[in-house]
């Protein structure tokens, strides 16, 4: 009896961990008062196979809005809920507790820390492995606060910088390993697509496209590398990981390889092109490098090759101006010129004109540098000066191609102007652009190119000028009472105040705090009448021509801008900024 083993203790029933987790989750879901019992059961089942992404599942099934669910869940869990401000600083010592890879993988961001605990913002507190991963990486006890996923993503990009997770693997690399000599042409072509520098460059371009940027500028500084996006005509600095200067040579080499440029040539400017596809969208990227004192500066212009086409109804024209232009672009022959500085939307207007009149019974030929949009049913030619394919030589060829309509990207010299005039006088409709400040100035520019005034008077049918202004954000704009004396000082038509409301830009989350969202055009349209033709033949100045048409109801750029201000489309400051030299 002494050698008999002691009796085994009676077994105690212990629920398996998944069962306990499901029971706790069911209790929390009931406490939110947002779901029926069948809905709660479905959520529990779905999130099990969805890596614990409960909030995403709630939104996907349409059971509740993200904000409503997170507020209710935070109350049920007795943890904080907070909307995050991306501009709220997070101390570096807190940021460094969680590596960027974990931040972007789990879409979390550290908010505050003590000696032993770490507060982390998340939208998915039940995500599989989240708490353990954060505890292991930070070495701290982890607690959560709930915040919307979009807020967390914006804050993470602001705090860690775009592409931080892709470059973390290179942080320990030697300076020699990151030098441009290491990244030869063959080496870069053979790099795996997951390589950090390759992914970082891709990420910068994708991020710019998502932000609606038209340009990316990579600018070496003395102790840093700055990347800025041009959005709605304004440059915005992009938050980047620290110590970006170390990756400068590798990043620039990667871009040069993508654009088929000589990576060994750093003393001279170079131009190239990259063709990309971002989520099914074809993008042409024009690349320009320029040597500076701290290294090569790189500018990328993003062009949408097969998207973004629209008709004249999207240009921001008032109905009366749109009707006038619709008549002009359907003339049987003559030249229609669009004027304005670089970046004023001239090419977009020309494409809208072509899109409006494009049909199977018209043969349309274009010569461009570069081709910014690809249009179905239109024959487009890309200028290549290196092999002699210039605007002038292509135009000569066009005249033997039986065209109805010709579009010339830009009239740059006398030869191109002469051929365009000849095409218009021989029965073709020609669209083109000129760099002048206003519509009337285009006539003098053609005469300055040594085109005979009588030819200009005979060929030109209409002149338009345009500028781009930022649109007010519809979510945060508010009425603004402006002092009458100030309005008089800028020649604002006080008698028209009763026809509309002046708004001011405020700034909100939707417009990134700028108060503006998107851009539109302001225009002046000048059909060439017989009286104007006689003034051209008599070599009258553009000022005299402008005075003549103003006396007959012509609207200048600033006048059209005032109409858009009263319509609540833009602000006084935007119109003044782009027309300050016109009045």
C-alpha positions in Angstrom: 0.0 0.0 0.0 2.9 2.3 0.8 4.2 2.0 -2.8 0.9 2.9 -4.4 0.9 6.3 -6.2 -1.2 9.0 -4.7 -4.6 9.5 -6.2 -4.8 12.0 -9.1 -6.6 15.2 -8.4 -10.0 15.7 -9.9 -9.8 17.3 -13.3 -10.8 21.0 -13.5 -12.6 22.1 -16.7 -10.7 24.9 -18.3 -12.0 26.5 -21.5 -9.6 26.6 -24.4 -8.0 30.0 -25.2 -10.0 30.5 -28.4 -13.2 29.8 -26.6 -12.4 32.3 -23.8 -11.4 34.8 -26.4 -14.7 34.3 -28.3 -16.7 34.6 -25.1 -14.9 37.8 -24.1 -15.5 39.2 -27.6 -19.2 38.4 -27.5 -19.5 40.2 -24.2 -17.8 43.3 -25.6 -19.9 43.3 -28.8 -23.1 43.0 -26.7 -21.9 45.9 -24.6 -21.6 48.2 -27.6 -25.4 47.9 -28.3 -24.7 48.1 -32.0 -25.3 44.5 -33.1 -28.0 41.8 -33.0 -27.0 38.4 -31.7 -26.7 36.9 -35.2 -24.6 39.8 -36.3 -22.3 39.5 -33.3 -21.9 35.7 -34.0 -21.0 36.4 -37.6 -18.4 39.0 -36.6 -16.8 36.6 -34.2 -16.6 33.9 -36.9 -15.4 36.3 -39.6 -12.6 37.9 -37.6 -11.2 34.5 -36.6 -10.3 33.9 -40.3 -9.4 37.6 -40.8 -6.4 37.8 -38.5 -8.5 39.3 -35.8 -9.4 42.4 -37.9 -12.6 43.1 -36.1 -13.1 46.8 -37.0 -12.4 46.2 -40.7 -14.9 43.3 -40.6 -17.6 45.5 -39.0 -17.1 48.2 -41.7 -16.9 45.6 -44.5 -20.2 44.1 -43.5 -21.8 47.5 -43.2 -22.9 46.9 -39.6 -21.6 50.2 -38.3 -19.4 53.2 -39.2 -15.8 52.9 -38.1 -15.9 55.9 -35.8 -19.2 54.8 -34.1 -17.9 51.3 -33.5 -14.5 52.4 -32.1 -16.2 54.8 -29.7 -18.5 52.2 -28.5 -15.8 49.5 -28.3 -13.5 51.8 -26.3 -16.2 52.4 -23.8 -16.9 48.7 -23.5 -13.2 47.9 -23.1 -12.7 50.9 -20.7 -9.8 52.2 -22.8 -9.4 55.7 -24.4 -10.7 56.7 -27.8 -9.1 59.6 -29.6 -8.9 61.3 -33.0 -5.2 61.7 -33.8 -3.7 64.9 -35.1 -0.8 64.1 -37.5 0.8 67.4 -36.5 0.9 66.5 -32.8 4.5 65.8 -32.1 5.5 62.4 -30.7 8.9 62.4 -28.9 11.7 60.6 -30.7 12.3 58.4 -27.6 8.7 57.1 -27.9 8.9 56.8 -31.7 12.0 54.7 -31.4 10.4 52.1 -29.2 8.5 50.7 -32.1 10.3 50.0 -35.4 8.7 51.4 -38.6 8.2 47.9 -40.0 5.9 47.0 -37.1 4.1 50.4 -37.3 3.3 50.0 -41.0 2.6 46.2 -40.8 0.1 46.5 -38.0 -1.1 50.1 -38.7 -0.3 51.3 -35.2 1.5 54.3 -33.8 3.1 54.8 -30.3 1.6 57.7 -28.5 3.3 58.0 -25.1 5.5 55.9 -22.8 6.8 55.6 -19.3 9.8 53.6 -18.0 7.9 50.3 -18.3 4.7 50.9 -20.3 3.8 52.0 -23.8 0.5 53.5 -25.1 -0.2 52.5 -28.7 -3.0 53.8 -31.0 -4.7 51.1 -33.0 -8.0 50.5 -34.8 -7.7 46.7 -34.4 -7.0 45.8 -30.7 -7.7 42.1 -31.4 -5.4 41.7 -34.3 -3.6 38.4 -34.1 -0.1 38.7 -32.6 -0.3 42.5 -32.2 0.2 42.8 -28.4 2.9 40.2 -28.3 4.8 41.7 -31.2 4.7 45.2 -29.7 5.8 43.9 -26.3 8.7 42.1 -27.8 9.9 44.9 -30.0 9.5 47.7 -27.4 10.4 45.8 -24.2 7.5 47.5 -22.5 4.1 46.5 -21.2 1.6 47.6 -23.9 -1.8 49.2 -23.5 -4.0 50.5 -26.3 -6.1 53.5 -27.2 -8.5 53.3 -30.1 -8.3 55.7 -33.1 -9.5 55.6 -36.7 -7.2 53.7 -39.1 -6.9 56.7 -41.4 -5.7 58.9 -38.5 -3.1 56.3 -37.5 -1.8 56.0 -41.1 -1.4 59.8 -41.5 0.3 60.1 -38.1 2.7 57.3 -38.9 3.7 58.9 -42.2 4.2 62.2 -40.4 6.2 60.7 -37.5 8.2 58.0 -39.3 8.2 59.3 -42.8 7.2 57.8 -46.1 9.0 54.6 -46.9 10.5 54.3 -43.4 9.9 50.6 -43.2 11.6 49.9 -46.5 14.8 51.7 -45.5 15.1 50.2 -42.0 17.0 47.2 -43.3 19.7 49.5 -44.6 20.2 51.5 -41.4 23.1 49.3 -40.3 24.8 49.3 -43.7 28.3 50.8 -44.1 28.6 54.1 -45.9 30.6 52.3 -48.6 27.8 49.9 -49.2 25.5 52.8 -50.0 27.8 54.7 -52.3 26.8 55.2 -55.9 29.8 53.1 -57.1 28.2 50.0 -55.4 25.0 50.5 -57.4 26.2 49.9 -60.9 23.8 49.6 -63.8 24.0 45.8 -63.9 23.7 45.5 -60.1 20.5 47.6 -60.0 18.9 45.8 -62.9 19.5 42.5 -61.1 18.2 43.7 -57.8 15.2 41.9 -56.4 12.0 44.0 -56.5 11.8 43.8 -52.8 15.2 45.6 -52.4 14.8 48.5 -50.0 15.9 51.3 -52.3 13.8 50.0 -55.2 10.7 49.7 -53.0 11.3 53.2 -51.5 11.4 54.9 -55.0 8.3 53.0 -56.0 6.6 54.1 -52.8 7.5 57.7 -53.3 5.9 57.7 -56.7 2.8 55.8 -55.6 2.4 58.1 -52.6 2.7 61.2 -54.9 0.1 59.8 -57.2 -2.3 59.1 -54.4 -1.8 62.6 -53.1 -2.7 64.1 -56.5 0.8 65.5 -57.0 1.9 66.6 -60.5 5.6 66.8 -59.6 8.1 65.2 -57.3 11.3 67.1 -56.4 14.2 65.3 -54.8 16.6 67.9 -53.6 20.0 67.3 -51.9 20.7 69.6 -49.0 24.0 70.0 -47.1 23.0 67.5 -44.3 19.8 66.1 -45.6 17.8 65.0 -48.6 14.5 66.7 -49.1 11.5 65.4 -51.1 8.6 67.7 -52.0 5.4 67.1 -53.9 3.6 69.8 -55.9 -0.1 69.5 -55.2 -2.6 71.9 -56.7 0.3 74.1 -57.8 1.8 74.4 -54.3 4.9 72.5 -53.0 4.5 70.4 -49.9 7.4 68.8 -48.1 7.1 65.0 -47.6 8.0 63.6 -44.1 10.9 61.2 -44.5 12.8 58.9 -42.2 15.8 60.4 -40.5 19.3 60.2 -42.0 18.0 60.2 -45.6 21.2 61.8 -46.8 22.9 58.4 -46.5 20.6 57.0 -49.1 20.9 59.9 -51.6 23.3 58.3 -54.0 21.4 55.0 -54.1 18.0 56.6 -54.6 19.2 58.9 -57.4 21.0 56.0 -59.1 17.8 53.9 -59.0 15.8 56.7 -60.6 18.4 57.2 -63.3 18.4 53.5 -64.1 14.6 53.5 -64.3 14.8 56.4 -66.8 17.6 54.8 -68.8 20.1 57.6 -67.9 23.8 57.4 -67.5 24.4 56.8 -63.7 28.1 57.6 -64.1 27.4 61.1 -65.5 26.9 63.5 -62.6 28.3 66.6 -64.0 25.7 67.4 -66.7 21.9 67.6 -66.7 20.1 64.6 -68.1 16.5 64.0 -69.3 14.7 60.7 -69.4 11.3 59.0 -69.1 9.8 56.2 -67.0 6.6 54.3 -67.9 4.8 52.9 -64.9 1.5 51.2 -64.0 0.0 52.1 -60.6 -3.1 50.0 -59.8 -3.9 49.6 -63.4 -3.3 53.2 -64.3 -0.7 54.0 -66.9 1.7 56.8 -65.8 4.4 58.5 -67.8 7.1 60.1 -65.6 9.4 62.7 -67.1 12.7 62.7 -65.3 15.1 65.6 -65.2 18.4 65.7 -63.3 20.5 68.7 -62.6 23.9 68.9 -60.8 23.9 71.1 -57.7 26.5 71.9 -55.1 25.3 69.1 -52.8 24.6 66.4 -55.5 22.2 65.9 -58.3 18.7 67.3 -57.9 16.0 65.2 -59.6 12.6 66.4 -60.8 9.8 64.0 -61.8 6.7 65.1 -63.7 3.8 62.7 -63.4 1.7 62.5 -66.6 -1.5 60.4 -66.9 -1.2 58.7 -70.2 -4.6 57.0 -70.6 -6.7 58.7 -67.9 -7.8 62.2 -66.9 -9.4 63.0 -70.3 -12.4 65.2 -70.0 -14.5 67.6 -72.1 -14.9 71.3 -71.9 -17.6 71.0 -69.2 -14.8 70.1 -66.8 -12.6 73.1 -67.5 -14.4 75.5 -65.1 -15.8 77.7 -67.8 -19.0 79.6 -67.2 -21.9 78.6 -69.6 -21.5 81.8 -71.8 -17.7 81.2 -72.2 -18.2 77.5 -72.9 -20.8 78.3 -75.6 -18.4 80.8 -77.2 -15.6 78.3 -77.3 -17.8 75.5 -78.6 -18.5 77.7 -81.6 -14.9 78.7 -82.1 -13.4 75.2 -82.0 -15.9 74.1 -84.7 -14.7 76.7 -87.3 -13.7 75.1 -90.6 -10.2 76.7 -90.6 -7.9 79.2 -88.9 -5.7 79.2 -85.8 -7.0 79.1 -82.2 -4.3 80.0 -79.7 -4.2 79.3 -75.9 -1.8 81.5 -74.0 -0.4 81.5 -70.5 2.7 80.6 -68.5 4.1 77.1 -67.9 1.7 75.1 -65.7 -1.4 77.1 -66.5 -3.3 74.2 -68.0 -2.9 75.1 -71.7 -2.3 71.5 -72.9 -5.3 70.3 -70.8 -7.5 72.8 -72.6 -6.3 71.8 -76.0 -7.0 68.1 -75.2 -10.5 69.1 -74.0 -11.1 70.8 -77.3 -9.9 67.8 -79.3 -12.0 65.5 -77.1 -15.1 67.6 -77.7 -14.8 67.6 -81.5 -13.2 64.2 -82.1 -15.3 62.1 -84.4 -14.9 59.4 -87.0 -15.3 61.9 -89.9 -12.4 64.1 -88.8 -8.7 63.3 -89.2 -6.9 64.9 -86.3 -3.1 65.0 -86.1 -1.0 66.3 -83.2 2.7 67.0 -82.6 3.6 67.3 -79.0 6.6 67.4 -76.6 5.7 65.4 -74.6 2.5 63.5 -75.3 0.7 64.1 -72.0 -2.5 62.1 -72.8 -3.1 59.3 -75.2 -6.4 59.9 -77.1 -8.2 57.2 -79.0 -8.8 58.0 -82.7 -6.2 60.7 -82.9 -2.8 60.5 -84.5 -0.2 61.8 -82.0 3.5 62.4 -82.8 6.2 62.8 -80.1 8.9 65.4 -81.0 12.4 64.0 -81.1 14.8 66.8 -81.8 17.8 64.5 -81.5 16.9 62.8 -84.8 15.5 65.9 -86.5 11.8 65.3 -85.7 10.9 68.8 -84.7 7.7 70.7 -84.5 8.4 72.3 -87.9 9.5 69.2 -89.7 6.5 67.3 -88.4 4.1 70.1 -89.4 5.4 70.0 -93.0 4.7 66.2 -93.0 1.2 66.8 -91.6 0.3 69.0 -94.6 0.7 66.0 -96.8 -1.4 63.8 -94.5 -4.8 65.2 -95.4 -5.6 66.4 -91.9 -8.8 68.3 -90.9 -7.5 69.5 -87.6 -3.9 69.9 -86.4 -2.7 70.5 -82.9 0.7 71.9 -82.3 1.9 71.6 -78.7 3.7 74.9 -78.8 4.7 77.5 -81.3 8.3 78.2 -80.3 10.0 79.8 -83.4 9.4 81.5 -86.7 9.5 78.4 -88.7 6.8 76.6 -86.7 4.7 79.8 -86.8 5.0 80.2 -90.6 4.0 76.6 -91.2 1.1 76.8 -88.8 -0.1 80.0 -90.5 0.2 78.4 -93.9 -1.8 75.4 -92.7 -4.6 77.6 -91.4 -4.7 79.6 -94.6 -5.0 76.4 -96.7 -8.2 75.2 -95.0 -7.0 73.5 -91.8 -8.1 74.2 -88.2 -5.0 74.6 -86.1 -4.8 74.6 -82.3 -1.7 75.7 -80.5 -0.2 77.5 -77.5 2.0 80.5 -76.8 3.7 81.8 -73.7 2.2 85.3 -73.3 0.6 87.1 -70.4 -2.7 87.7 -72.0 -4.8 87.0 -75.1 -4.0 90.2 -76.9 -0.3 89.7 -76.4 -0.3 86.6 -78.6 -0.7 88.8 -81.7 2.4 90.8 -80.9 4.3 87.6 -80.1 3.6 86.2 -83.6 4.6 89.5 -85.2 7.8 89.5 -83.1 8.5 86.1 -84.6 8.7 87.9 -88.0 5.3 86.6 -89.2 3.8 89.3 -91.4 0.9 91.1 -89.7 -1.5 90.6 -92.7 -0.9 86.8 -92.4 -1.6 86.9 -88.6 -4.8 88.9 -89.2 -6.0 86.5 -91.9 -5.2 83.2 -90.0 -5.9 83.8 -86.3 -9.6 83.2 -85.5 -9.5 83.5 -81.7 -7.1 84.0 -78.7 -7.6 82.7 -75.2 -5.6 83.2 -72.0 -5.9 81.2 -68.8 -4.5 80.6 -65.3 -5.2 78.0 -62.7 -6.5 78.9 -59.3 -7.1 76.6 -56.4 -10.7 75.6 -55.6 -12.1 76.2 -52.1 -12.6 73.1 -50.1 -16.4 72.6 -50.0 -16.2 71.0 -46.5 -14.6 73.9 -44.6 -15.0 77.1 -46.6 -17.0 79.9 -44.8 -18.4 83.3 -45.8 -16.1 86.2 -45.3 -17.0 89.8 -44.8 -14.4 91.9 -46.7 -13.9 95.6 -46.2 -15.3 97.7 -49.0 -12.2 99.9 -49.2 -10.0 96.8 -49.8 -12.3 95.6 -52.5 -12.1 99.0 -54.2 -8.3 98.9 -54.1 -8.2 95.6 -56.1 -10.9 96.9 -58.5 -13.5 94.3 -57.4 -16.9 95.1 -58.8 -18.8 96.2 -55.7 -22.0 96.4 -57.6 -22.0 92.6 -58.1 -21.7 91.7 -54.4 -25.4 91.1 -54.3 -25.1 88.3 -56.9 -22.9 86.0 -54.7 -20.9 85.5 -51.6 -17.2 85.8 -50.9 -15.7 82.9 -49.0 -12.4 82.4 -47.3 -10.2 79.3 -47.0 -10.2 77.7 -43.6 -8.5 74.3 -43.7 -9.7 70.9 -42.5 -8.6 67.2 -42.5 -10.1 66.6 -45.9 -8.0 69.3 -47.6 -4.8 68.7 -45.5 -5.3 71.9 -43.7 -4.9 74.1 -46.8 -8.5 75.2 -47.3 -8.3 74.2 -51.0 -9.1 71.0 -52.9 -8.3 70.8 -56.6 -7.9 73.5 -59.2 -9.9 75.2 -61.9 -9.3 77.7 -64.6 -10.0 81.4 -65.1 -10.2 82.6 -68.7 -10.3 85.4 -71.1 -11.6 84.7 -74.6 -11.0 87.0 -77.5 -12.6 86.2 -80.9 -10.8 88.1 -83.7 -13.2 90.5 -85.3 -12.8 92.5 -88.5 -11.9 95.6 -86.5 -9.2 93.7 -84.6 -7.8 92.3 -87.9 -7.5 95.9 -89.2 -5.7 96.9 -86.0 -3.2 94.0 -86.4 -2.5 95.0 -90.0 -1.9 98.6 -88.8 0.5 97.2 -86.2 -1.4 98.4 -83.2 0.1 97.4 -79.9 -1.5 94.7 -77.7 -2.4 97.5 -75.2 -4.4 99.3 -77.9 -6.1 96.1 -78.9 -7.0 95.3 -75.3 -8.4 98.8 -74.7 -10.6 98.4 -77.9 -12.1 95.1 -76.7 -12.5 96.2 -73.1 -14.7 99.0 -74.3 -16.9 96.4 -76.0 -17.5 94.1 -73.0 -14.4 91.9 -73.1 -13.6 90.2 -69.7 -10.1 89.9 -68.5 -8.6 87.1 -66.5 -9.1 89.1 -63.3 -12.8 89.8 -64.2 -13.4 86.2 -64.8 -11.7 85.4 -61.5 -14.0 87.8 -59.6 -17.0 85.9 -61.0 -15.6 82.7 -59.6 -15.0 84.3 -56.3 -18.6 85.4 -56.1 -19.7 81.9 -57.1 -17.9 80.5 -54.1 -15.3 78.6 -56.3 -12.1 80.3 -55.2 -10.8 83.2 -53.1 -9.7 86.7 -53.7 -6.1 85.9 -52.8 -5.9 83.1 -55.4 -7.2 85.4 -58.2 -4.9 88.2 -57.2 -1.9 85.9 -57.0 -2.2 84.7 -60.7 -3.4 87.9 -62.3 -1.3 90.5 -60.4 0.6 91.3 -63.6 -2.4 91.5 -65.8 -4.2 94.6 -64.5 
